[in-house]
Amino acid sequence: AESMQAEKLAFLSDIEGVLRDKDDPSSLISELTVSEAEELIREGVVGGGMIPKLQNCIDAINRGISRVHILDGRIPHCLLLEFFTNEGIGTAIMKDESQKFNREFQK
């Protein structure tokens, strides 16, 4: 993605995205800044396989990608639903607050 100078990067996984509570799918976080993602890792809110996913997102953003998405690849058309709807379906990670869409307020 970096060598292609991509604007966005998407990681397709078998989970909905970043959850505040791993046992509650309704706790999906739709947008995070790098500092918020780092805080979730540091405070132990996320664990297991989510830690390397978030770290890869943070690394990509620090290398120039403007927005990285973690999506459930099992959902048909997940990329279209994330990129072309206000609500999105996964978690978008970006450098700082100025890049947030505040999707939760656009529903």
C-alpha positions as CSV (number, residue, x, y, z in Angstrom):
1,A,0.0,0.0,0.0
2,E,2.8,2.4,0.9
3,S,4.7,1.8,-2.4
4,M,1.5,2.4,-4.3
5,Q,0.8,5.6,-2.4
6,A,-2.6,4.2,-1.5
7,E,-5.0,6.5,0.4
8,K,-6.9,3.6,2.1
9,L,-6.1,0.1,3.2
10,A,-8.6,-2.5,4.3
11,F,-7.9,-5.6,6.4
12,L,-10.6,-8.2,6.0
13,S,-11.0,-10.4,9.0
14,D,-13.5,-12.8,10.6
15,I,-14.6,-10.1,13.1
16,E,-16.8,-7.0,12.8
17,G,-14.0,-4.6,13.7
18,V,-12.7,-3.2,17.0
19,L,-15.1,-3.8,19.9
20,R,-15.1,-2.1,23.3
21,D,-16.3,-5.4,24.7
22,K,-15.1,-8.5,22.9
23,D,-18.3,-10.3,24.0
24,D,-20.7,-7.6,22.7
25,P,-21.0,-7.2,19.0
26,S,-23.0,-4.0,19.5
27,S,-19.9,-2.4,21.1
28,L,-18.3,-1.9,17.7
29,I,-16.2,1.3,17.5
30,S,-16.7,2.8,14.0
31,E,-13.9,5.3,14.1
32,L,-10.6,5.5,16.0
33,T,-7.6,7.8,15.9
34,V,-4.1,6.4,16.2
35,S,-3.8,7.7,19.8
36,E,-7.2,6.1,20.7
37,A,-6.1,2.8,19.2
38,E,-2.8,2.9,21.1
39,E,-4.8,3.6,24.3
40,L,-7.1,0.6,23.7
41,I,-4.0,-1.6,23.5
42,R,-2.2,0.0,26.4
43,E,-5.3,-0.2,28.7
44,G,-6.0,-3.9,27.7
45,V,-9.4,-3.1,26.2
46,V,-8.4,-5.1,23.1
47,G,-6.3,-8.2,23.2
48,G,-5.4,-11.4,21.3
49,G,-5.5,-11.1,17.6
50,M,-6.8,-7.5,17.6
51,I,-3.5,-6.2,18.9
52,P,-1.4,-7.1,15.8
53,K,-4.3,-5.9,13.6
54,L,-4.4,-2.5,15.3
55,Q,-0.6,-2.3,15.3
56,N,-0.5,-3.0,11.5
57,C,-3.1,-0.2,11.1
58,I,-1.1,2.2,13.1
59,D,2.1,1.3,11.2
60,A,0.4,1.9,7.9
61,I,-0.9,5.3,8.9
62,N,2.5,6.3,10.2
63,R,3.9,5.4,6.8
64,G,1.5,7.7,4.9
65,I,-1.8,5.8,4.4
66,S,-4.6,8.2,5.4
67,R,-7.2,5.7,6.6
68,V,-7.1,2.0,7.4
69,H,-10.2,-0.2,7.9
70,I,-10.8,-3.4,9.7
71,L,-13.8,-5.2,8.2
72,D,-15.6,-8.5,8.5
73,G,-14.7,-10.2,5.2
74,R,-17.6,-12.7,5.7
75,I,-20.1,-10.0,4.9
76,P,-21.0,-9.8,1.2
77,H,-19.9,-6.5,-0.3
78,C,-18.2,-5.4,2.9
79,L,-15.8,-3.0,1.1
80,L,-18.7,-1.2,-0.7
81,L,-20.7,-1.0,2.6
82,E,-17.8,0.5,4.4
83,F,-16.6,2.9,1.8
84,F,-19.9,4.1,0.3
85,T,-22.3,4.3,3.2
86,N,-22.3,6.9,6.0
87,E,-22.6,4.3,8.7
88,G,-19.9,1.9,7.4
89,I,-19.8,-1.6,8.9
90,G,-16.4,-1.9,10.5
91,T,-13.8,0.2,12.2
92,A,-11.9,3.0,10.4
93,I,-8.6,4.1,11.9
94,M,-7.1,7.5,11.0
95,K,-4.2,9.8,12.2
96,D,-6.2,12.3,14.2
97,E,-9.6,13.8,15.1
98,S,-9.6,16.1,12.1
99,Q,-10.1,13.1,9.8
100,K,-13.1,11.6,11.6
101,F,-16.4,11.5,9.7
102,N,-18.3,11.1,13.0
103,R,-20.3,8.3,11.3
104,E,-22.3,7.6,14.5
105,F,-24.0,11.1,14.1
106,Q,-24.9,10.6,10.5
107,K,-27.2,7.7,10.9
